[in-house]
Amino acid sequence: MKVFKYIFWVLYRIWFYILVAVPILIMFPLLLISILKESWYPFFFKIARVWARFILIGMGFQCRIERDEIPEKHKSYMFIANHTSMADIMLMLVSVKNPFVFVGKKELAKIPLFGFFYKRTCILVDRSSAKSRQAVFLRAQKRLKTGVSICIFPEGGVPEEDIELDSFKNGAFRLAINHQIPVVPLTFVDSKKRFSYVFFSGSPGLMRVKMHNFLSTKGLTTDDTKSLNEKSRGIILEQLNFFNK
């Protein structure tokens, strides 16, 4: 029986990468046109949401999204979530309709096909470089001025399997305070169970997402960064603990 499980897990991982690649190949000319101008990014974002939904359905994931509050159109936000799965990118795209730009690790730019568009549409960061982290702030500020939102997974990477939720980095909260934009915490409840970074794991099933009430940054200063960080983490951790009792 275990042999069949391992065979399934190998094929399931391969199937994921096929689902990632096939739509990109099919829509390559359209995607290429959509990234020629920064002002065309909202159009690229719409295509990306279709791509994300295709992958989640293809993997057999049934997404159930609960929203305590709904983002307003043409308003910028800082979207944050816990991060335990490669499917988290797709989950975020499906959960949020407002065009946003990911801030993510530069290593993902090496993935064939996906990486080509990733490095041209996202803000890449080398977390080991202070210079790179500073450049992220400048690029994020530029994108916020165009009216798009920002998405950051504030754990700064994928935590060990036995860690429910790692500590949060301050970057997302400092940026939100500097630009006086609301922080929107999202909890991805089932990502680790459905498709973690452990190779021999995963299965089709329910993927629950909770978009929590927004945290206002109006009137906050950089001195409030730590408290905003801790409050955001507390909201997500409480939700994870509630579902994992």
C-alpha positions in Angstrom: 0.0 0.0 0.0 2.8 2.4 0.9 4.4 1.8 -2.6 1.2 3.1 -4.3 1.2 6.1 -2.0 4.7 7.1 -3.0 3.9 6.5 -6.7 0.8 8.8 -6.3 2.9 11.5 -4.6 5.5 11.5 -7.3 2.9 11.7 -10.1 1.0 14.4 -8.1 4.1 16.6 -8.0 4.8 16.1 -11.7 1.1 16.9 -12.4 1.4 20.2 -10.5 4.3 21.4 -12.7 2.5 20.3 -15.8 -0.5 22.4 -14.7 1.8 25.4 -14.0 3.5 25.2 -17.4 0.7 24.3 -19.9 -1.4 27.5 -19.5 1.8 29.6 -19.7 2.7 28.0 -23.0 -0.8 28.4 -24.4 -1.1 32.0 -23.3 2.6 33.0 -23.9 2.0 35.6 -26.6 -0.8 37.3 -24.6 1.2 37.2 -21.4 4.2 38.6 -23.2 2.2 41.6 -24.5 0.6 42.2 -21.0 4.0 42.8 -19.4 5.4 45.2 -22.0 4.1 48.3 -20.1 3.8 48.7 -16.3 0.4 50.3 -16.8 -0.9 47.1 -18.4 -0.2 45.1 -15.2 -3.9 44.9 -14.2 -4.5 43.0 -17.4 -1.7 40.6 -16.6 -3.1 40.1 -13.1 -6.5 39.0 -14.6 -4.7 36.4 -16.7 -2.7 35.3 -13.6 -5.9 34.7 -11.7 -7.3 32.5 -14.4 -4.0 30.6 -14.4 -4.1 30.2 -10.6 -7.7 28.9 -10.7 -6.9 26.4 -13.5 -4.0 25.0 -11.3 -6.1 24.7 -8.1 -9.0 23.0 -9.9 -6.6 20.7 -11.8 -5.0 19.6 -8.5 -8.4 18.7 -7.1 -8.5 21.6 -4.5 -11.9 22.9 -3.6 -11.3 26.5 -2.5 -13.6 27.9 0.2 -12.9 31.6 0.9 -14.5 33.4 3.8 -14.1 37.2 3.9 -14.8 39.3 7.0 -14.2 42.4 4.9 -14.0 43.0 1.1 -11.2 45.2 -0.4 -12.4 48.3 -2.2 -11.7 48.7 -5.9 -8.9 51.1 -6.8 -7.5 51.1 -3.3 -4.1 49.8 -2.2 -3.6 47.3 0.5 -0.8 45.2 2.1 -1.9 41.5 1.8 -0.1 39.0 4.1 -0.6 35.3 4.8 1.1 32.3 6.3 3.3 30.4 3.8 3.7 26.6 3.8 3.0 25.6 0.2 3.8 26.2 -3.5 0.0 26.5 -3.9 0.0 29.6 -1.7 0.8 31.8 -4.7 -2.3 30.5 -6.5 -4.5 30.7 -3.4 -3.6 34.4 -2.9 -4.3 35.2 -6.6 -7.7 33.5 -6.4 -8.6 35.0 -3.0 -7.8 38.7 -3.9 -9.4 40.5 -6.8 -7.4 43.8 -6.4 -4.3 43.8 -8.5 -1.3 43.3 -6.4 2.4 42.6 -6.8 4.2 39.8 -5.0 7.4 40.5 -3.1 9.2 37.2 -3.2 12.5 35.4 -3.0 14.7 35.6 -6.1 15.2 31.9 -6.3 11.8 31.4 -7.8 13.0 33.3 -10.9 15.0 30.2 -11.8 11.9 28.0 -12.4 11.5 27.5 -16.2 8.7 29.5 -17.9 7.1 30.6 -14.5 10.4 32.3 -13.6 10.4 34.3 -16.8 7.2 36.2 -15.9 7.9 36.1 -12.2 11.0 38.2 -12.3 9.3 40.7 -14.7 6.2 41.2 -12.7 7.2 40.6 -9.0 9.6 42.4 -6.7 12.5 40.1 -6.0 14.4 40.1 -2.8 17.7 38.4 -1.7 17.0 38.2 2.0 20.7 37.7 2.8 21.5 41.1 1.3 20.7 44.4 3.1 21.1 46.3 -0.1 18.5 44.0 -1.8 16.0 44.5 1.0 16.4 48.3 0.8 15.8 48.1 -3.0 12.5 46.3 -2.3 11.2 49.3 -0.4 12.0 51.6 -3.3 10.4 49.3 -5.9 7.3 48.7 -3.7 6.9 52.4 -3.2 6.9 52.9 -6.9 4.3 50.2 -7.5 2.0 51.5 -4.8 2.0 54.9 -6.5 0.5 53.3 -9.6 -2.5 52.1 -7.5 -1.7 48.4 -7.1 -1.4 46.6 -3.8 1.5 44.6 -2.4 1.6 41.0 -1.2 4.2 39.7 1.2 4.5 36.4 3.0 6.0 37.9 6.2 7.6 34.7 7.6 10.4 35.4 5.1 10.4 31.9 3.8 8.9 28.5 4.5 9.1 27.3 8.1 10.1 23.8 9.2 7.2 21.3 9.1 6.8 21.2 12.9 6.4 25.1 13.1 2.8 26.2 12.9 3.7 29.8 12.2 7.1 31.3 12.2 7.9 34.8 13.5 7.2 37.7 11.0 9.7 40.0 9.5 8.9 43.7 9.9 9.2 44.8 6.2 5.6 44.4 5.2 4.3 46.3 8.3 6.9 49.1 7.9 5.9 49.6 4.3 2.2 49.6 5.1 2.7 52.2 7.8 4.9 54.4 5.6 2.2 54.5 3.0 -0.7 54.4 5.4 -2.4 51.5 3.7 -4.4 48.8 5.5 -2.9 45.4 6.3 -5.1 42.5 5.2 -4.2 39.3 7.0 -5.2 36.0 5.3 -5.0 32.5 6.8 -4.4 29.6 4.5 -5.7 26.8 6.7 -5.0 23.6 4.7 -2.0 24.4 2.5 0.4 22.3 4.6 -1.9 19.3 4.6 -2.8 19.5 0.9 0.5 20.4 -0.7 3.5 21.2 1.6 7.1 21.4 0.5 7.6 17.8 1.7 7.9 15.9 -1.5 6.1 12.7 -0.4 2.9 14.3 0.8 -0.3 16.0 -0.4 -3.7 15.1 -1.7 -6.8 16.7 -3.4 -9.4 18.2 -1.0 -10.6 21.3 0.7 -8.5 24.5 0.8 -9.9 27.0 3.3 -9.0 30.7 3.2 -10.0 33.3 5.8 -9.6 37.0 4.9 -9.7 38.8 8.2 -10.8 42.3 9.1 -8.3 44.9 7.9 -5.8 46.5 10.2 -5.7 50.2 9.8 -2.4 52.0 9.7 -3.9 55.5 9.8 -1.9 57.6 12.2 0.6 54.9 13.0 4.4 55.6 12.9 7.4 53.3 12.4 7.4 53.0 16.2 4.2 51.0 15.9 5.8 48.4 13.5 6.4 45.7 16.1 2.9 45.9 17.6 1.3 45.8 14.1 3.5 42.8 13.3 2.5 41.0 16.5 -1.2 41.8 16.1 -1.2 40.5 12.5 0.6 37.3 13.4 -1.7 36.7 16.4 -4.8 36.9 14.2 -3.4 34.3 11.7 -2.1 32.0 14.5 -5.4 32.1 16.3 -7.2 31.0 13.2 -4.7 28.2 12.5 -5.0 26.9 16.1 -8.8 27.1 15.9 -9.0 24.9 12.8 -6.2 22.5 13.9 -7.7 21.6 17.3 
